[in-house]
Amino acid sequence: MRGPVAWVAASVLLVEAVGFLFVNGVLATVVHNQRMSLAGVDPDAMSAGTWALGGVTALFLVLCAVIMVRTALTHRAPGRFGRVVLITCAVVHGVLGALTVGLVGWTAFAWMTGVLALVVLVLVGPADAPGAPGPSDPETSDPQIGDRHPVLGQQPTQQGQ
């Protein structure tokens, strides 16, 4: 189950990274073109800071997506560094989700909570072992009367007989 959820989470995080960079780019351009200032801060510094924040945040989200893709490909939980990065991502999404309710609205809250849920599900969800026999595999199905145990060569005991 971890693999498919990690693929979905990686694609959502990539979309979020592009969206975050785009929004910060628009904000930086508006601040620069309008020569806006806040408490006497230079407008060029505010514009550069907005671009820097957008770039760093987008890179962080791309790093999280790369960790998710690696998790999906290996079918294993992320290592210590990956867990720290993903836990940080989850905490940031939780805090920003709580803040966006009042500032942006319930749609943004739902988005942030959805991403939070995907990240947490990858972190604590059950692992899917590669090559593990599924429920329809004849090796793992219940033994039938007359079937012999493949290792022991004995008849399996049937309950209720």
Disulfide bonds with the S-S distance in Angstrom:
none
